[in-house]
Amino acid sequence: MNKDSKIYIAGHRGLVGSAIVKNLESKGYTNLVYKTHKELDLTSQIEVAKFFEDEKPEYVILAAAKVGGIVANNTYRGEFIYENLAIQNNVIHQSYVNGVKKLLFLGSTCIYPKEAPQPMPENCLLTSPLEYTNEPYAIAKIAGIKMCESYNLQYGTNFISVMPTNLYGPNDNFDLEKSHVLPALIRKIHCAKLLYEGREDEVAKELGIENIDEAKEYLEGFGVDASSVEIWGTGKPRREFLYSEDMADACVFLLENRDFGDTYEKDSKEVRNTHINIGTGVDISIKELAELIQKIIGFEGELKFNINKPDGTMVKLTDPSKLHSLGWKHKVELEDGIKTMYEWYLNSNIT
């Protein structure tokens, strides 16, 4: 890529897209194109076709997706599979039609089977059933991988698929009803600290709730009070976390230095599993994670693990050896990343 190459980032305001935009700008790329959902509905075949015809981007980063936690995935199953398939179909197909030089498609490690070997290598894809609760989302992402592979093989395109592990960082979602485990723990423990220190007015402002009693009642619904924070399950499940700006660096590295032909063995009779895991290869228990966040925030109360609530999958760890062999390895360790994320959160005025 040249510094003035026209690069379209779909989903530029999310955790993933915003980190990629920041990385590209820091490296001197000046011709970045992005549209809000109001400006461009990626589920609309007509709108996407017109956008590509008008803009003619040279490179495309597809980070746009309908995402959510376990409850949203399981509740809005039809929306998750339809919207994600529509977005992918439109953007990938129009990239082919309009001669895009390279496309980077971002998925998720939830594509792997529920009983996948640990750590999870790329070649365990489609070897056994998926986790039921996020099956529609995972199937959509698998379809995106196969669409990129198929267009590459039939049309000679240069589309690469990457599957990041659990991400965290600036612009994360801290909504207690919808956020993932790490940002949720940061907000819950931070609010508990404010209550512990008698700073109740700050808690109400933090949550955007004018009445202090209502704010406290809202937090109690999530197991948060002045003395303790409740965490679902035993705390024993282990998870891998990657700082979003590290993920962005890996994506830009692949765009700059690697092509589809680098993603599989040349003597393979069948070209499959060409996607690339982006992760650290290191995990941590939920209990250890909560204790680390507690230490960073400085909350002196108690962490209570509700063993009557489900644990979920006990281990979910990626095998990043393929990415390492392509020349990239993560730089930000978890404690440093959480410290930076917490500082961002304190200065972000999130409600």
N, C-alpha and C positions, 0 to 999 in steps of 0.2 A: 504494500500500500504506500502511496505517496502522501505527504502531509496535507495536500489539497484534494485528495480523493474524496468523492462524495459518499458519505457513510450514513445510512439510515438506521437509526436505533428505534426499534418498535418496543414500547414499554419503558420509555426513558425516565419515567418518574418513580418507578418502583425500586425496591431494594437492589435488585440485580442491574437494571438498566441505568439507574443513576450512578452506580459505582463504575460501570463501564464508560459512561459519558465523562466522568471525572478523570478516569485513567487516560482516555483518548486525548482529552484537553491537556492533561499534564505532559503528554508526549508530543504536543505540538500539532495535533490534527485540528484543522480549522474549518472544514466543510461538513459539519455534522447536521443531519436533518432529523427532526422528530416532530410528531404531532400528538396532541392530546386526544383523548377518546372523543371529545366533542367535535374536534376538527376532522377526525378520521375514524370511522367505525370499522375496525379490522375484521369484523364478522360479515361485513357487506362486500360481496364479490364485486359489485359495480364500483363502489368507492375505492377499493384497493386497486383495482385495475386502472382507474383513472389516475390515482396518485402515482403509481409506478410509471405510467405513460408520460405524465407531466414532469416528474422529478428525475427519472432515469438514474437511480442510485447505482454506484459501482459496487458497493459492499453493503450487506444487510446483516444486522444483528437482531435476531428474533427472540426478545426477552419478554414480550407481551404474553400474558396468560391470565386466565381466571384461576385464582389460587385461594386457599383457605385452610383452616385447621381441620381436625378429624370430624368435628360436628358438621361443619359446612360441607365437607366432601361427601359425607354420608347422607346429608339431608337433601342437597341440591344436585343429585346425581345426574339428572338429565341436563341441567344447565352446564355442569362441568364438562361433560363429554361433548355436548353440542358446540359450546362456545370455543373450546380449545381446538377442536377439530376444524371449525370454521376459520379461526385465525390462522392456523398452520396451513391449511389448504390454500387459502388466499395468498398469503405472503410467500410461501415456498413456490407456488405455481407461477405467480407473477414475477418472481425473481428469475425463474427459468425463461419465461416469455420475453422479458426485457433484458436478457443477457447480463445479469448480475455476475461479477467476476468471482465472488466468494460470499457464501452465506454461513452464518454461525447460528445454529438452532440450540436453544437452551431448554433442557428438560429437568429431570429430578431423579434422584436415586430411588424414589418410590416405584420406579419401573420394574424393580427386581422382585422376584418371588418372595412370598412371606417367609418361606423356609430356605432362603438363599444361603449358600455357604458364607462363612465369615472369615476374613473380609470378603466383600462381594466383588468378583471380577466381572468384566464386561461380558464374558461368554456364558454367564449364568442366566442371561436374559431369556425369557420364554421357556424355561426348563421345568417350571411347576407353577401352581396357582398364585395369584397376587393376593395381597392383603385386601380383604373385602371392602373395608370402609372407604378406601381411596381408589378402588378399581376403575371407575369411569375416567378419572383424571390420568391415572397411569396408562390406561389403554390409549388415550388420546396422545400422550407423549411417546408411547411406543410407535404409534402410527406415524408421528412426525419423524422419528428416527428412520423408519422404513421408507417413508416418502423421500427423504434426503438420499438414502442409499439407492433407491430405485431410480430417481432422476439422474443421479450421478452415473449409474450403470447404463441407462438407456440414452440419456441426452448428453453425457459428458460434462455435466455441471460440476462445480466444486463446492459442495455443501457439506459442512462438518457439524456433527451433533455432540454436545457436551452435557454431562449429567452431574451438576454440582450436588454435594452433600448438603446437610443442614447449614444454612447461612445465617449470619447475624451481622449487624453493623449499622451505620448511619442510614436514616430513612426506613428503618424497620417498622413493623406494625406493633404498637404497644397497647392496642385495644384488648382489654382483659377477656373479652368474649370471643375474639377472633385471632389473637396473636399466637405464635408458636412458643415453645417452652422457655427459651432463653430471654426474649424481651418481656414475656409475662412475669418471669421471676424477678427481673430487674425492677419492673414497675411495682409489683406487690411488695417486695422487700424495701424499696425506697419509700413507698407510702407508709409501711409499718414503722419505718425509722422516724418519719415525720410525726406520726401519732405517738410513738414512744417518747419523743422529745417535746411533746405538748404543742406542736406546730400545726394545730388542727386547721387553722385558716389556710395554710399553705396546701394542705391535702385537698380541701374543697376547690381551691384555685387550680390545683394540679389536674383534677378530674373534670373541671368545668361544671361543677355543681355548686350553686350558690349557698345552699343550706348545709351547714356543717354536719348536722345529724343525719341528713340524707346521704351525704358523702360517706360517713362512717358506716351507715347501714348498707350502702352499695358495696363497700369493701368487705364487710362481714359476709356478704353473699359469695365472696371468693376466698373466704377463710383468712381474712387479714384483719388484725386488730393491733392495739398498741403493744401487746406482749408477744404475739406469735404470728407466724405465717403458715397456713396449711398447704401441703403439697400432696397431690394425688399419688397413691401407690406407695410402694416400699422404698423407693429411691434407688433400687438396685439396677433398673435398666440402664444400659450404657448407650451413649450417643456421641456422634462425631460432629464437630462444629468447625466451619471455615469462615474466616472473616471476609465480608463481602468485597472488600477492596483487593484482597488476595485473589478471590475468584475472578474479579474483573481483569487483574493482571494476567492470569492464566488465559483468559479468553482473548485478550489483545495479543498475547504472545503467539497463540495458535493462528490467529488471523494474519499476523505478520510473517510467521516462519513455517507454517505447516499447511499441507494440502490434504485432500481426501485420500490421495494415494499413499500417504504416510500412516493411515489409520488401520491398515490390515496387512497381513503377510502376502507378499506378491505371488507365492506359489500356491495360494489357497484355491481349491476347486470351487468353493462357494464363498462369496463375499458377504459377510454378515458380521454383526457385533462390531461395527466400525466406530461406534460412539466412544467417547472418552470420559471416564470418571474424573471429576475434579474434587479432590478431597485432601485430607491430611494423613489418613491412615492411622490416626490416633483417636481414641475415644475416652470418655469420662462418664462415671455414673451420675445419674440425676442428683443423688445425694451430695456427691463431691462438687457438682456444678453449683447447687444451691448454696453450699457452704462457702465456695469461692466467691460467689456474688455477695453473700452476706458479709464476708471479710472486706471486699472492695468497697461496699456501700457503708459499712460501719454500723450495721444494725445489731443491737445487743440483746434482742429478744430471742425467742425460741423458734426453731423450725420443726413443725409437726407433720409427720408423714401419715397420711390416712390410708391404712392398709386395706380398708374396705373398698377403696377405689381401684380401678384396673391399672395395671402396669404397662400394658401394651407390649410390643415386641421387646424382648430382653436385650438383644444386641443388634445393632444396625451400623455396620462399618464398611466403608468402601476400600477397595484395593486400588490405589493410585499409581501402581507400578507402570502402567502404560503411559500415563502422563509424564512420569519421571523419565521414562525412556525417550520421550519426545523432547525433553530438555527443560522441564519446569517443575519446581517444587515450592511448596508454601513457605512464607516468610514470617507471618504474624502468629505467634503462639497465643493460646486461648486467654491467659490472664491479661496479657497486654491488650488484646483485642477488646475484652470486656471493659477494661479501664477506659479505653478510648471511646467505646460506645456509650458508656455511662456519662462521660463528660459531655458528649454530644447530646445525650438525652436531657441533661440538666440545662442545657442552653437552647433547647429547641422549642420551648413553649408548647409542647404537645398537650392537648386536652382530650 
